[in-house]
Amino acid sequence: MPAIKVLRAALLLVLLAACHAQGRRALVLDLALTDPALLEGTAGPWRAAGYAVEYRRFYPHLAKADLARYHVLLLLLGRAPEVPSDALTAGDLGVLDAWVRSGRVAVLGYAGDGEGSLDRWTANQWLASQGSGIAIGDRVLEDSAARALFPRAQPWAVGRPVGGDPLGAAYDPFPLDRNHALSVKQAAQVLAVASLGPPARPAKDAALHLGAPIAAASRLGNGLVVVISRHALGALGPQSRPTTMPMLQLGALGDAEDFLTALARWTRRPAEWAHVPPGEQRVPLTLAGAPLPVELQPAPRSAPPGATTVQLAPPTSRKAGRAPEVPSWIRQVGIRALWTPLLTTEQGRAVARSAASLDSLVGSLDAAGLNLLAGDARPETVVDSLHHPWADRDAVRRSWKAVVNQLQPTSVAWIPAFDYAAYRPPGAWSDSSRGARGEAVGRPCAFDSLLWDAGIAPAFTALARLASQTRHLVPALAIDLSGPRKGGWSGYSMGQEFCDAAWRQGLTRMGQRGALDTVPIPNRYRTLREAGLLAQYFRALEDLVAERARGLRDRALKENGALYFAFRLQQAPADWFTLGLCRGFSLADRPLLLFTPEVETHELLTVYQARGLSAVHAVELPLTLVRPASLARLKRVAFGENDGFWLSSSEGASVRARSAKGRSRSDSLALLLRRLGR
């Protein structure tokens, strides 16, 4: 009998330990398959709240076994149909039902601001069936006054006190990235509301004007569901969208971190959930009428063997993010660049700048103390005599010669670029790029031979020859992947590429040719996902891109062995195509030059460094922020957090326009930029 009692006690301790461990584990599933490097901002507050945060990237759907291991689910919804990605399934919704009814916490992070409408619709259907009293609206919240200063500025947030500690505190308004307006049945469900601009904390007795709800919760059964945008959850770090961080108010991110950490801690205190109203009566779930058909596949017992789960841990050292061999000219004065196309376009044709226009451009660079001119040099025009008339090719060559002559007497260097985002191969494509459902994306397949052999390769070789003739003036060659500012192509996602050329080459690289050869295009993504082969497939695509990029790099280095390589991007590199290019162009003895809008990049560069990618980074600088009172803060961002700054084409026009108005020298924009660069 004593032995039996001891055994029972031991079993009880084991069960208690298992429950305790489960209560400290959070699972991140991301239907956009985001690189872990871009999830640090999402995971950080939950780690600070005591959770071990785990991420299963390449099987982003719920399995029944997840119920026994995790207490919290951070479900980041997909970007489809606007951007190719995976999407919620009927099996996910079934496990979600069991998840919250059994006392666990589900955090639904929807995608918004021009993407993710499919999963927002599906999530709303599930929330309605559960009687949650919460619905995600289609209206994107905007702050037009703030956007006059910063084009991607978003309304700030105000936390709503809920019960006692940790969400009972009052918070100063804080930035929380992109959000849609939520509708709620009861005000007590609201965790945060939108606020226009960063107003001061209201007086103690002042009534707080409530804006649109942007974070809300509901008790369902014994559990809890929280609805908030995936962008808000990741507001503390780089994401797969251009950053909205307030460049002059980075300290306010501390308030955002406090709120997100308090939210994470709150999920560990069921007694505090009593301040949130319970859900209403459940109704049957219906998925008819979805923007795209919802996959009806039931949830598996467990994820496929090839879908590994990793723990999201912070980078080991911030200092390690600095590239070891930074060029002396960057180390001494930093990057101070203007990114603008060398030629203008009229009726679809390349037109050389007039001598006066080019002289004005170079003069403004010198006046502002900028040391780099970068931008599209139209090399594809020069190398394609079949599709571009002699006049167009001659205009490009004359522009190259003119800019070299203008820059030679100055201290400004030139980085000519190939604009991949805007390039379209002439003639018929062999296939379109294909998304996760097999849908045509409206761009050539990334492995179309015409795209590389007749376009990218000869164009980049032309730039390399130009660099060999102007060694003293051209320190680097660039590829522009930034795409258009509004609409159109915005880069490859982790929901593509499934065109025939990519499929054949990817399977060959994986050693999986045979039974998978005949899988129809609409079924390819799902087939790989359920077989646990998605990670291998995207790695194969990245390797194939890296090989092609390495060939371009080596060809360029034969022309000029001292070249550096640069990339302009809309966001931090994290998809298979961009990372493949970066890997292919990387060199052990010199860093890549990255031009993005990202503000805080130390931790990100640490991750890249650990992967063998050395890089320095210049941040995009909106000229509307360049004022005498803000120079000190801008300098900390440009030369403390980053290795310099760059201005876009429109900003360069502003420099010339404002300089031409004859303002006093002490107040001129060019002088402010020169002071910023010191």
Secondary structure as UniProt FT lines:
FT   HELIX           2..23
FT   STRAND          25..30
FT   TURN            31..32
FT   HELIX           36..38
FT   HELIX           40..48
FT   TURN            49..50
FT   STRAND          52..55
FT   TURN            64..65
FT   HELIX           66..69
FT   STRAND          72..76
FT   TURN            80..82
FT   HELIX           90..101
FT   TURN            102..103
FT   STRAND          105..110
FT   HELIX           117..129
FT   TURN            130..131
FT   STRAND          134..140
FT   HELIX           144..147
FT   TURN            148..149
FT   TURN            151..152
FT   STRAND          156..159
FT   TURN            165..168
FT   STRAND          174..175
FT   STRAND          180..184
FT   HELIX           187..189
FT   STRAND          190..195
FT   TURN            204..205
FT   STRAND          213..220
FT   TURN            221..222
FT   STRAND          223..229
FT   HELIX           230..233
FT   TURN            234..236
FT   TURN            247..248
FT   HELIX           250..252
FT   HELIX           253..266
FT   TURN            267..268
FT   HELIX           270..275
FT   TURN            288..289
FT   TURN            305..306
FT   STRAND          310..311
FT   HELIX           319..321
FT   HELIX           328..333
FT   STRAND          335..339
FT   STRAND          344..346
FT   TURN            347..348
FT   STRAND          349..351
FT   HELIX           355..367
FT   TURN            368..369
FT   STRAND          372..376
FT   HELIX           379..383
FT   TURN            385..387
FT   HELIX           390..407
FT   TURN            408..409
FT   STRAND          413..419
FT   TURN            420..422
FT   STRAND          432..435
FT   TURN            436..437
FT   STRAND          440..444
FT   TURN            446..447
FT   HELIX           449..451
FT   HELIX           452..456
FT   HELIX           457..469
FT   TURN            471..473
FT   STRAND          476..480
FT   TURN            494..495
FT   HELIX           500..510
FT   TURN            513..514
FT   HELIX           515..518
FT   HELIX           521..523
FT   HELIX           524..530
FT   TURN            531..532
FT   HELIX           534..559
FT   TURN            561..562
FT   STRAND          564..568
FT   HELIX           576..585
FT   TURN            588..589
FT   STRAND          592..596
FT   HELIX           602..610
FT   TURN            611..612
FT   STRAND          615..620
FT   HELIX           623..625
FT   HELIX           628..630
FT   HELIX           631..635
FT   HELIX           636..641
FT   STRAND          644..647
FT   HELIX           649..660
FT   TURN            661..662
FT   HELIX           665..667
FT   HELIX           669..676
//
